[in-house]
């Protein structure tokens, strides 16, 4: 998967980080919502995002640039 340089343009501002990550698991891997949520939290933790459960409910504008980049890396890993 491709990780773009500017995560501000790659993440949709009207959807939570969790919605965007879970969409990848559900559409590409055929997971249900619970499986996709668990996988998303697991991968966010793996890329070094603290309190991954809370970040799942955050919007992109609430994260720093480095955290947004890590979200994009997590999305690519899923």
N, C-alpha and C positions, 0 to 999 in steps of 0.2 A: 504494500500500500504506500501511497505517497503522503508525506508529511510536509505541508506547505510552510514556507518561511514565516508568513504572517498569520498567526492563528486567529486574529481578529476578523479576518475576511473569510476564514474557513469555518468558523463556528457560527451557528445561527443565534442571533441575540434574543429571539423570542421563545426559544426552547431551553429547558434546563440542560445542564451538562449530562445528567442521567438519561434524559430522553434521547439525546443524541447518541450516547454510547449504547444504550439498550437497543436502539434501532438497528445498529450494525449487527448485534448478536441475533436479533429476531429475523431480520431479512436475509442475512448471508449465511447464518449457521442454523437456522430453523429452531432456535430456542424459544421457550415460552418466556413470559415476563419475569417470573421468579428466577429462572436460570440465567437470563440475560442480566438481571440486576446483580445477582451474585458474582457473575463473571466480570461485570464492569467494576464492581468494588474491588475484586481481587486484582485486576489489572491496574487500577488506579493506585492501589497500595504498592504494587510491584514497581511502578514508575516513580515512587517517592512522594505521593500526595498524602499528607497527613489528614486524618479524619475523613476518609473517603466516603463514608456513609453520608456525612453532611454535605460534602461537595456534590454528591449526586443531585441534590435539590437546589444547588446554586445556579445562577445564570452566568453566562460568560463575563458580563461586565463586573461581576463581583470577584473575579479572580485576577491575580497578577499575570503579567505577560508570560513569565516562566511557567506558571501553573497551567495557563492555557496551552502552552506548547506541550506540556506533559500530558494534558488531556488528548491532544492530537496524536501523540505517540501511543497512548493507551488505545485510542480508536484504531490505529493502524495495527496494533498487536492483536486486537480482538478479531 
